């Protein structure tokens, strides 16, 4: 049963109607995926998109965690007989984990503390009287609690114990914690200093050897760098607001009089802040800052990944791919238009004139023999030299030569997936195959590689790994289902990201087509072991069967909507195929005539759009790119040079650009445009072609500064 209060809270947060949130929540609870809901259940949710649907999913999970903690706290309180109606109401009203933990803190089972020892010595009554800050004869009152048998040897010992109790009481006051938490988060200063003796070892953190800035405005990438420096033992960090300001807040909240008792409370207040409250709030502030920095880094990573996965594919072409190298030569593979390995070899185009001539003969012969239409050259070591060699061969102009980003190809080549697909080939051949396939279809190949290995994130190993995986998985799933998957040729890795499938069903689909031949209709998917009606419902619309028995199987029209299209055709006295190929016929369809309780105008419009361009790939059209001739290494660069490049990574502080010299250059955010830019994604995205000017080259540190201004 869905909790209406949670649904209303989410609706308020997203500024959408609660009935739309409820519909999405019900669909999620029934096992529907985010892509399926966003694409095929628009009537139910009022056309919520993938981002909104995923946000509802995530918030429901977060609120469920909060509720579990609330229940655990109530159970703990009940078992110890501590529940009062007032306390219960306070626990039930807490709407965040921090607030909930503040309420629970005074009742949490504790290890022995200075305050608990003082209580054991009978000093709680004295502490309560002093904390009331009423006027009384303090010295006389304190004498009543001096008891050597209890370990209270003097009046000062009694006062010290009472102050310990008061300090803990102040620390556990939810109002106090809320005010100091706000001060830490809004005015806390993060200070970093190099640990003595670590200066040489930690040169990459030298920007943080002696730095300070307000935590609320510190960019996420700088925070992550400082946290990493601390983790590696190079930096020491502290996050605190002004102590005077913090104590001022506490005095205003706690002190109620000007007398001897209040003086003792103030002493306890100062001690409690330094010993208990400040360390606790610093820990919370660190966690909050880390969470914010993680979210920022993950958001940038996810955005970069989406752009990379949706890079323009070359399409079905016969490809010769080269994984370059100097000493070991270039691994060469020939692939058919489906990416199947036809031939592999090794050539040595950069070692000697004789070897280059032999390599030229081999490449020309293979291009003729396999009717090669494109050549993919990896952009790693010897990449530019190998590209120059290929372009010098005088090959037919119909053969496109393309430099391909090979980040992660070596990871794939040693993976289980690569070993299963090419058990008889070594890692070098598998790497070249991956480079060639990336040119044919970046999405289909990159899904086989952990996104953290393809060079588009920053501090990816420092952020919360669970959150990162969830976010990147969402991106991959979104991209795969947006593009659609050809069921008869897709790898099991690609199929596993299709809505409703997963690794087991993907493997079963591949096994079924290998034993029974290609699928002729989407309905035949129901013959796949363990692929039942629910999985079919979720997956079918995203799976394509080109040249199948039913033309709609090659489109994004869901099988549940086939009867609607068939009715379109019957009304016009034509076939479905005729309808799909004739705009004049489609214009005669009156969508209003097909509205029903389950099918609304959003679905009908989607159907008509799909009939116009069935199975259309939403990715951009492929266009070849060439780096500047004669600029092959960092030594070839000079300030003032203008060169073409491809954006490889976008961060919060700028963009990294591949200009063909084996070392990406940085366009700082201040150099991205002639106007003020607050977010680099306003101007650039991964795989974007740009023209840049070289500002500075530091060969020893391998740093290149670029400008797009």
Number of C-alpha atoms within 10 A of each C-alpha: 5 11 10 11 10 17 23 17 17 21 18 12 11 14 9 15 15 19 15 20 26 22 18 27 19 15 18 17 13 10 12 20 21 26 27 23 24 22 21 22 22 20 19 21 21 17 18 20 15 18 14 17 22 21 14 23 18 12 16 19 12 14 18 14 13 18 16 12 15 22 14 12 19 18 13 17 18 13 10 10 9 12 15 11 8 8 15 14 11 14 20 13 12 16 14 14 16 16 18 20 19 22 20 21 15 15 15 13 10 9 7 8 12 17 21 18 15 24 18 12 19 20 26 21 12 22 27 15 16 25 25 14 20 15 14 13 10 16 12 10 14 20 14 11 22 21 16 10 8 13 15 20 13 15 18 14 17 25 25 21 26 29 30 27 27 27 28 23 19 23 24 20 14 20 15 18 21 15 14 23 21 14 19 25 23 15 20 23 21 22 20 23 20 23 15 9 9 13 15 10 11 18 13 13 18 17 14 22 22 12 15 16 15 18 24 16 11 15 17 21 18 15 19 21 18 25 19 17 23 18 12 10 14 26 25 19 19 16 23 22 21 13 14 9 13 20 17 12 15 20 15 9 13 17 17 14 14 11 14 17 22 20 15 20 28 21 16 25 26 18 17 21 22 15 14 16 23 22 15 16 22 20 14 16 24 21 12 14 20 19 16 16 20 24 18 18 24 25 17 21 26 23 20 23 26 20 17 21 24 21 21 21 21 19 15 14 18 23 32 32 32 33 31 28 21 15 10 11 20 28 21 25 27 26 22 19 16 16 22 13 18 11 14 19 13 18 21 23 25 20 14 10 11 12 15 16 13 14 21 20 12 15 20 16 12 17 20 11 9 16 16 22 20 21 26 27 29 28 25 19 15 24 26 24 18 25 23 16 15 20 12 10 13 9 15 10 8 9 16 18 23 21 24 23 22 21 18 20 27 18 16 22 23 15 15 12 16 20 16 9 11 16 12 10 13 13 20 18 24 28 27 29 31 28 29 33 29 24 29 26 20 22 23 19 24 24 21 21 19 14 21 18 15 18 17 22 23 20 15 19 11 15 19 14 13 8 14 21 16 11 18 21 17 20 20 23 20 21 23 24 22 18 18 23 23 17 25 18 16 18 21 21 19 24 31 21 23 29 25 24 20 16 15 14 19 24 17 17 26 20 15 17 16 11 8 8 11 16 19 16 18 23 12 10 22 14 11 17 13 12 19 12 11 12 19 19 17 22 25 25 27 28 27 26 23 19 11 15 13 16 17 27 26 25 24 27 25 21 18 11 16 16 10 15 22 15 13 23 20 12 11 15 12 13 14 20 13 13 22 20 15 12 12 9 16 19 11 11 16 10 14 10 8 15 13 9 6 9 16 17 15 15 21 18 12 14 20 18 14 17 25 16 13 20 23 14 14 12 15 10 11 13 10 9 15 15 19 14 10 12 15 20 15 20 12 11 21 13 13 13 12 17 18 17 23 23 21 24 27 26 23 19 18 21 25 24 28 22 26 26 22 17 16 23 28 23 27 19 22 17 21 21 16 9 9 10 15 11 14 21 18 10 13 17 22 23 21 16 17 15 15 24 19 20 19 16 19 11 11 6 7 13 15 21 20 28 21 17 13
